[in-house]
Amino acid sequence: MLGWELPPHNSGGLGVACYQMSKALAFHGASIDFVVPYVAEHPGINFMNIIPATDVELDAKNLYFGAYENGTPENPEADYGLSGMRAIQKRYGDFVEKLAKNKQIDAIHAHDWLTMEAGVRAKNVSDVPLIVHVHATEFDRSGEQYGNPLVHEIEQQGLMMADRIIAVSHITKDIIVQNYNIPADKIEVVYNAIDLDDLPPHTYDRRTYNYVEDLKSQGYTVFGSITRLTVQKGLAYFVRAAARALEVHEKLAFVLLGTGEQRDELIELAAELGISDRFIFGGFVRGKQWRDAYHLLDGFVMTSVSEPFGLTALEAAHHDTALLISKQSGVGEILQHVKRFDYWDVDLLANQMVEIAQSQEVQHALKQGARDEYANISWGDAASQMIRLYREAALHG
């Protein structure tokens, strides 16, 4: 298994998905060596071997190694003049190739573009099937822009060389078929889930977000999201919809938790629209603050321009939160009790938020319906699909 992050050293949902998926695969009998590009402790992970591919110590603020301007500090000569993350990827690929040569393996499972090159190299020296797992493409990450041509090239090669491809939704499968010209019968959709063992009963502490709780005590309805503040997530549309909704219904408040390159732009937009006093930016959260944030929200808003899945929507449903999800989000393929809108339709999103704020009946029906639906989604089912896919790839190539 080739991945770029695992909890507690993850920057988003990819690490969580890899962790929970691997746990379910191990429960179904898989023996997993999970290769990461850094050295760090992973407390509580005892169901697989975690192997560091480099001796780079992880900087929690710099998970993607972008600060290294001239190779890596440990061994710049070995990185062939590459900089930043590309240097780490080169060393990662060197390690994975050697590992595949010297270790008996049955399958290579590579996650997203960060590990595709290493996966191809491992396939070439081991002659075992390569399964490429697509959680997001560069078309998703770049939002309404084209994105990085180098990443497109890496994705094209990885998808062509893969024996089988796993897509996290039909939205993602369609992108792979249409934009990379990959045959549809090479791609299998396997939906993400959530592991309830990782979300034990939680006692909500109202003091964590005291200011917002004070607003709620005055009758305010709170909408928000826990996400990366990037163009892919369409958050400027959320801010604009918030302003429209406030024109109709005064007692609304909004919370955005997370970090990313759009943070300052979104803060400035809220100020320009005159809603800074109602739109709160809370930064990156983990652990208790993260769980409390879900409890805080009456409505969870996902305005993604292109969201292959959207694991946070399942987490929000578990915490009894109404869901408002863009039609461009894959999680909408398995959840029906949600409010849907095109990411760009700020008027419809504003109207939906006002409807939820004005009707406890609507809010309750959405919360209960989504909870009932997510309870039927299992990582165990996903693991069974993957093991069958490994075996088919080994038999048929």
C-alpha positions, -999 to 999 in steps of 0.1 A, spaced: 0 0 0 15 33 -11 2 64 6 13 99 15 -2 103 49 -18 85 79 -34 99 111 -24 116 132 -1 132 106 -28 138 79 -38 171 64 -73 160 53 -96 131 44 -71 111 23 -51 99 53 -83 90 72 -96 70 43 -63 52 39 -62 44 76 -98 31 78 -96 12 45 -64 -5 56 -79 -14 89 -109 -31 72 -87 -49 47 -66 -63 76 -97 -74 93 -106 -93 61 -72 -111 62 -49 -88 42 -13 -84 53 -3 -48 46 30 -30 43 20 7 42 48 29 28 48 66 39 74 93 28 83 104 63 95 92 97 69 96 125 51 76 152 16 63 144 2 54 178 -26 28 178 -20 14 143 -11 -22 150 -29 -39 122 -3 -32 95 34 -25 90 41 12 85 74 17 66 91 51 61 106 55 27 129 83 37 146 96 68 128 130 66 112 138 99 77 151 95 70 188 101 33 189 110 30 223 94 47 211 62 32 177 54 38 181 17 74 191 20 70 223 0 96 242 21 126 223 7 139 246 -20 170 226 -30 165 189 -24 161 176 11 183 186 41 195 151 47 208 142 13 205 169 -14 229 151 -38 205 121 -40 176 142 -53 190 150 -87 185 187 -83 148 183 -77 131 206 -52 104 203 -26 79 175 -29 93 162 -62 126 154 -44 107 134 -18 87 116 -45 119 106 -62 134 91 -30 100 75 -23 100 58 -57 136 46 -53 127 30 -20 95 14 -32 112 -1 -63 138 -17 -40 112 -30 -16 91 -45 -45 123 -63 -58 132 -78 -25 98 -86 -9 72 -112 -19 40 -92 -26 7 -100 -42 -5 -66 -52 5 -29 -52 -22 -4 -41 -12 32 -49 -32 62 -37 -35 93 -59 -8 110 -80 16 114 -52 24 76 -53 15 66 -88 50 69 -102 63 47 -73 35 22 -80 45 20 -117 81 14 -108 71 -13 -83 49 -30 -109 77 -30 -135 102 -49 -112 77 -72 -94 53 -82 -122 23 -81 -98 -9 -61 -104 -10 -24 -98 -42 -10 -84 -45 28 -86 -70 43 -61 -82 77 -73 -95 99 -44 -92 130 -65 -78 141 -99 -60 173 -107 -92 183 -124 -109 182 -90 -81 199 -71 -78 228 -94 -115 236 -92 -126 257 -122 -90 259 -135 -69 234 -155 -43 227 -128 -8 215 -130 2 199 -163 29 178 -146 3 163 -123 -20 156 -153 9 138 -170 16 116 -139 -20 108 -135 -23 98 -172 7 75 -170 -5 59 -137 -40 53 -149 -28 38 -182 -3 15 -164 -27 3 -137 -42 -31 -140 -73 -19 -122 -85 15 -110 -106 22 -80 -127 54 -81 -144 68 -50 -176 78 -69 -192 76 -104 -184 113 -107 -147 104 -104 -151 75 -128 -166 97 -154 -137 122 -151 -112 94 -156 -130 80 -186 -137 114 -203 -105 133 -194 -79 105 -195 -96 82 -221 -94 52 -198 -118 23 -206 -148 23 -182 -145 -15 -176 -111 -10 -161 -125 12 -133 -145 0 -103 -164 24 -80 -158 17 -43 -174 42 -19 -157 55 12 -173 49 46 -166 59 82 -153 36 110 -176 41 140 -149 27 162 -129 59 155 -159 80 165 -168 68 200 -195 85 220 -185 121 226 -196 146 252 -200 180 236 -184 208 254 -203 241 248 -173 261 261 -151 251 231 -170 275 208 -185 298 235 -192 328 212 -211 308 187 -230 289 214 -240 323 228 -255 332 194 -273 298 193 -288 306 227 -303 337 211 -320 317 184 -293 318 157 -289 288 133 -253 279 125 -240 267 92 -205 258 84 -179 234 71 -146 217 81 -124 216 51 -93 228 33 -97 265 22 -88 259 -14 -104 267 -48 -116 231 -52 -140 235 -22 -159 264 -38 -160 284 -5 -164 318 -21 -199 306 -32 -206 297 4 -196 331 16 -218 348 -11 -247 325 -3 -244 334 34 -247 371 25 -278 364 4 -294 343 32 -288 371 58 -308 395 36 -338 372 42 -332 358 77 -312 377 103 -304 351 129 -278 331 110 -242 325 118 -215 308 97 -183 289 107 -154 278 85 -128 256 101 -96 246 83 -67 263 65 -55 268 30 -43 292 4 -77 309 1 -80 319 38 -72 356 34 -92 359 2 -123 345 19 -119 367 50 -116 397 27 -147 386 8 -167 383 40 -156 418 49 -165 432 15 -200 417 18 -204 432 52 -209 399 71 -176 396 90 -195 397 123 -215 366 113 -188 346 95 -162 330 118 -129 315 106 -116 291 132 -84 276 117 -73 240 116 -88 217 143 -81 182 155 -94 159 182 -119 173 207 -122 207 189 -130 188 157 -157 166 172 -172 197 190 -173 216 157 -196 190 142 -219 192 172 -219 230 169 -233 231 134 -270 229 126 -262 225 89 -230 212 72 -224 229 38 -203 213 11 -199 238 -19 -172 218 -37 -167 226 -74 -156 190 -78 -156 166 -48 -148 130 -57 -164 118 -25 -166 140 6 -160 120 38 -167 149 60 -204 147 50 -206 113 66 -188 125 97 -213 154 99 -242 130 95 -229 109 124 -229 140 146 -266 148 138 -261 176 114 -283 185 84 -264 183 51 -263 207 22 -242 192 -6 -233 204 -41 -244 182 -69 -208 179 -79 -200 159 -48 -197 121 -49 -211 115 -14 -245 126 -29 -246 93 -47 -252 74 -15 -270 100 6 -305 110 -4 -317 129 27 -297 161 18 -303 195 3 -286 196 -32 -275 226 -52 -251 233 -81 -220 248 -65 -224 281 -83 -261 285 -74 -257 309 -44 -294 318 -45 -306 282 -42 -281 275 -14 -292 307 4 -328 296 2 -321 262 15 -302 275 45 -331 299 53 -356 270 49 -336 249 74 -333 278 98 -371 285 97 -383 249 100 -373 226 128 -393 198 110 -372 201 79 -340 202 99 -350 171 119 -360 151 88 -327 158 71 -307 149 102 -325 117 109 -326 106 72 -289 111 67 -280 92 99 -301 62 88 -285 62 54 -248 65 65 -254 37 91 -257 13 62 -224 22 46 -195 0 57 -157 -1 52 -161 -39 55 -181 -40 23 -155 -18 6 -127 -41 18 -146 -71 3 -148 -53 -30 -111 -45 -30 -100 -81 -21 -121 -94 -50 -105 -68 -73 -70 -78 -62 -77 -115 -70 -92 -107 -104 -63 -85 -113 -38 -112 -103 -57 -138 -124 -64 -117 -155 -37 -90 -154 
